[in-house]
Each structure stands twice: as structure tokens, then as C-alpha cells.
Amino acid sequence: QVPLEESGGGSVQVGGSLRLSCVTTIYAAWMAWFRQVPGKEREGVAAIVVGGRTAAHADSVKGRFTISQDISKNAIYLQMNSLQPEDTGMYYCAAARRDLPAAMRLSADNYNTWGQGTQVTVSS
């Protein structure tokens, strides 16, 4: 069974919306969304403490993207509104086994398990 499985990616036009989902079968203290484009490092987009309300969003997506969770479904979501071409990339769900201080919540090095990714393409 895949530990993290993403879904919901696709192609949209500028200004459109998408909702990504990630279902997990493993324990996690924090879960997050990252994105990556070829030739660039993986970028932290948003993170949320499992079972709580504490969340972090990258400055580049604040006010447009929102991370949330449904504990009953072992799932996290990323609601993406007002999408721009620079939001294009492969989006990955990730899980961290330990609690993370604020400075580490959007850093890929602190996450132990990764999904296979779902592609988001925003065209003008």
C-alpha cells in the first residue's frame, strides 16, 4: 500500500482553481505540500500539524492557497485559488515523523516520506 497518495492535479487557466488531496496510511506529526519544477529545488508550499490547526504557508502562496486536513479520512488537502503560471510544477505530499519547529516546517530535509507527485499546469 502506498504510504502517501496524491490526486487532484491537472491543467487550468490563469485565475483558475484546483484542490489537491493526499491520503496517508502512515503515522505523521506534520504533513506538507511541496512543489518542484525541472532544474529547481523542491519548494515548500504549505504544512499542517496532524490533528491540530497550526499551519504554515509560503509567502508566494499566502492568500491564494490553503492547506487543510480531514483526520477521519487520513487526508490533507491543498486548495489552490487564483492560480498563476509560476504555480506550475509537480506537487508532492510529504510526511514528517517528528514535531517540527516553525523554521523547519517548509524545509524538504525534515520530511521522511514522499508521495509520487501530481502535476499542476497553469496556462495563460
Disulfide bonds with the S-S distance in Angstrom:
Cys22-Cys93 2.06
